[in-house]
Amino acid sequence: MSSPSSWPVVVVTGANSGIGLGICQRLLVQLISKSPTDAQPHYDFHVQSKIVDGVSFNGLTLILACRSRQRGEAARDKLYQFADEQVRQHETFPGYDGHAETFRKHLTIVVHTVDLSRIQTVFRFADEVTKTYPYVSHLICNAGVASFVSINWFLAIKQLATDWIEAVTAPIYYTQEVGQLSQDGLGWVWQCNVFGHYVLFRALKAHLAKYQTSTGARVIWMSSHESNPMYYDPTDWQLTKSAHSYESSKFQMDLIAHNLDQASLQDSDGLPTRHLTVLPGVAGTNIASALLGTFSSICMFLSFYLARFLGSPYHLISAFKASISAVHLCLVPLAFLPTVDPTEFDDSDPTATVEVGVRYVSQCGRWGKEHVGTMKLMRSKEQNKQCDDLLDHCERLFTTFCEAEGRPVPS
Ligand SMILES: NC(=O)c1ccc[n+]([C@@H]2O[C@H](COP(=O)([O-])OP(=O)(O)OC[C@H]3O[C@@H](n4cnc5c(N)ncnc54)[C@H](OP(=O)(O)O)[C@@H]3O)[C@@H](O)[C@H]2O)c1
């Protein structure tokens, strides 16, 4: 029986829909089972492949961090119902030992509101969480926005004609609004995807560090196949001049997650809080809903199924399947994750990239069976400097917001 002091307290941003809701459902399916399959290191990239015991918890606090209380509460009700159905199923299994009911008894799902585009609400959210729960074991930085406004049909036809699977995996033909600002006066996409999550992590950092069980605390950063350094201009770090703010914001998240992880591994007194990057593959969610009517949505889903059938490993399509990488990274013992030996940057060519880490990606076979794969995280000396600068900007802005609120700046 796991001790209540080790039960996970998981924060999921954007938990009311799409992949965020998929992560919550998948986490429930996994933990209601006594032997969560997503915790097992049975994929090719693990350093060992022996079966892991003991990744079983008898309780969970799941914090749905949503910008709308109403949508959050609807998701919470749905998740409780879903958990009850799962328990009922387990009760019918031969040799059932009561774990599912015990877990359900100790399952708490709560909604706390946060709007990442308003830093004041991020602080309020962090205060509520730190006052109410003894620690946070996992922070899943999932919520995301894109300011897609239209489809550039010329580019769409060109990309579809040259590489149509890439065109439905990492499309380059969405036109995005340039210069959209948040209520705080910062780049809107940048604040929702990057800075809001950075502030959330900083405000919860000490609370994450309190989770000193064998698994240690984890921050999961939600990247994308669309993450692309090509579009990133470091002088426009708030992405207000960028016509590709979404791709650039995901690239910034990759940069930040890796550097925070390195810093945490070097500086932590106790077990370090790990920062891990996941890609959900492609799922049909609301993220591009501004662009799609009924007909184009149907075409989109058909093209996803066709891409998968023709061999694309990234068309998970359902949010539940797409969330496998995030849930796996929540549960798998860290000892099983691959490590990358540090490689020196090439001083003679600051733009030359070397492998610095790993991103974890949801994948599936032709018939949709999901698993987790890896992608190399490449970095050049120049990008490393861009990341240091970006983290400086984030930290300075974080300090400014703390001071404006009359809050001490946490270490
Ligand atoms: N779908 C894919 O194929 C795909 C591929 C790669 C990466 N991703 C990433 O996966 C993540 C989830 O996206 P999704 O596809 O599930 O999209 P989605 O269905 O649009 O869900 C986005 C979630 O984020 C929330 N959110 C948006 N702005 C917010 C804010 N300012 N404060 C707090 N919450 C906010 C939304 O809340 P509301 O319901 O209130 O709007 C919603 O719950 C994103 O980071 C996205 O970049 C998705």
The ligand as an SDF file (V2000), in Angstrom:
LIG
                    3D

 48 52  0  0  0  0  0  0  0  0999 V2000
   -3.6020   18.9490  -31.2030 N   0  0  0  0  0  0  0  0  0  0  0  0
   -2.4270   18.6610  -31.7060 C   0  0  0  0  0  0  0  0  0  0  0  0
   -2.3120   17.9660  -32.7210 O   0  0  0  0  0  0  0  0  0  0  0  0
   -1.1820   19.2020  -31.0590 C   0  0  0  0  0  0  0  0  0  0  0  0
    0.0320   18.9060  -31.6710 C   0  0  0  0  0  0  0  0  0  0  0  0
    1.1860   19.3520  -31.0630 C   0  0  0  0  0  0  0  0  0  0  0  0
    1.1300   20.0620  -29.8860 C   0  0  0  0  0  0  0  0  0  0  0  0
   -0.0660   20.3410  -29.3130 N   0  0  0  0  0  0  0  0  0  0  0  0
   -0.0560   21.0770  -28.0520 C   0  0  0  0  0  0  0  0  0  0  0  0
   -0.9180   20.4560  -27.1330 O   0  0  0  0  0  0  0  0  0  0  0  0
   -1.3970   21.4120  -26.1980 C   0  0  0  0  0  0  0  0  0  0  0  0
   -2.8990   21.2760  -26.0420 C   0  0  0  0  0  0  0  0  0  0  0  0
   -3.4910   21.6460  -27.2640 O   0  0  0  0  0  0  0  0  0  0  0  0
   -4.8350   20.9940  -27.8190 P   0  0  0  0  0  0  0  0  0  0  0  0
   -4.5360   20.5180  -29.1680 O   0  0  0  0  0  0  0  0  0  0  0  0
   -5.4050   20.0850  -26.8250 O   0  0  0  0  0  0  0  0  0  0  0  0
   -5.7110   22.3140  -27.9830 O   0  0  0  0  0  0  0  0  0  0  0  0
   -7.1250   22.7430  -27.3640 P   0  0  0  0  0  0  0  0  0  0  0  0
   -8.1100   21.6640  -27.5650 O   0  0  0  0  0  0  0  0  0  0  0  0
   -7.3880   24.0680  -27.9760 O   0  0  0  0  0  0  0  0  0  0  0  0
   -6.8290   22.8960  -25.8190 O   0  0  0  0  0  0  0  0  0  0  0  0
   -6.0830   23.9790  -25.3230 C   0  0  0  0  0  0  0  0  0  0  0  0
   -6.3560   24.1180  -23.8490 C   0  0  0  0  0  0  0  0  0  0  0  0
   -5.5880   25.2240  -23.3570 O   0  0  0  0  0  0  0  0  0  0  0  0
   -6.4810   26.0820  -22.6480 C   0  0  0  0  0  0  0  0  0  0  0  0
   -6.0260   27.4780  -22.6990 N   0  0  0  0  0  0  0  0  0  0  0  0
   -5.9170   28.2440  -23.7870 C   0  0  0  0  0  0  0  0  0  0  0  0
   -5.5160   29.4830  -23.4230 N   0  0  0  0  0  0  0  0  0  0  0  0
   -5.3880   29.4850  -22.0940 C   0  0  0  0  0  0  0  0  0  0  0  0
   -5.0360   30.4670  -21.1450 C   0  0  0  0  0  0  0  0  0  0  0  0
   -4.7540   31.7120  -21.4970 N   0  0  0  0  0  0  0  0  0  0  0  0
   -5.0060   30.1280  -19.8380 N   0  0  0  0  0  0  0  0  0  0  0  0
   -5.3100   28.8640  -19.4490 C   0  0  0  0  0  0  0  0  0  0  0  0
   -5.6740   27.8990  -20.3070 N   0  0  0  0  0  0  0  0  0  0  0  0
   -5.7160   28.2040  -21.6140 C   0  0  0  0  0  0  0  0  0  0  0  0
   -7.8170   25.9300  -23.3420 C   0  0  0  0  0  0  0  0  0  0  0  0
   -8.8520   26.3910  -22.4990 O   0  0  0  0  0  0  0  0  0  0  0  0
  -10.2860   26.8540  -23.0940 P   0  0  0  0  0  0  0  0  0  0  0  0
  -11.0840   25.6160  -23.2610 O   0  0  0  0  0  0  0  0  0  0  0  0
  -10.7900   27.7670  -22.0460 O   0  0  0  0  0  0  0  0  0  0  0  0
  -10.0090   27.5300  -24.3900 O   0  0  0  0  0  0  0  0  0  0  0  0
   -7.8260   24.4230  -23.5540 C   0  0  0  0  0  0  0  0  0  0  0  0
   -8.2140   23.7680  -22.3760 O   0  0  0  0  0  0  0  0  0  0  0  0
   -0.9420   22.7750  -26.7240 C   0  0  0  0  0  0  0  0  0  0  0  0
    0.1950   23.1800  -26.0070 O   0  0  0  0  0  0  0  0  0  0  0  0
   -0.5910   22.4930  -28.1600 C   0  0  0  0  0  0  0  0  0  0  0  0
    0.4010   23.3690  -28.6330 O   0  0  0  0  0  0  0  0  0  0  0  0
   -1.2460   19.9150  -29.8880 C   0  0  0  0  0  0  0  0  0  0  0  0
  1  2  1  0
  2  3  2  0
  2  4  1  0
  4  5  1  0
  4 48  2  0
  5  6  2  0
  6  7  1  0
  7  8  2  0
  8  9  1  0
  8 48  1  0
  9 10  1  0
  9 46  1  0
 10 11  1  0
 11 12  1  0
 11 44  1  0
 12 13  1  0
 13 14  1  0
 14 15  2  0
 14 16  1  0
 14 17  1  0
 17 18  1  0
 18 19  2  0
 18 20  1  0
 18 21  1  0
 21 22  1  0
 22 23  1  0
 23 24  1  0
 23 42  1  0
 24 25  1  0
 25 26  1  0
 25 36  1  0
 26 27  1  0
 26 35  1  0
 27 28  2  0
 28 29  1  0
 29 30  1  0
 29 35  2  0
 30 31  1  0
 30 32  2  0
 32 33  1  0
 33 34  2  0
 34 35  1  0
 36 37  1  0
 36 42  1  0
 37 38  1  0
 38 39  2  0
 38 40  1  0
 38 41  1  0
 42 43  1  0
 44 45  1  0
 44 46  1  0
 46 47  1  0
M  CHG  2   8   1  16  -1
M  END
$$$$
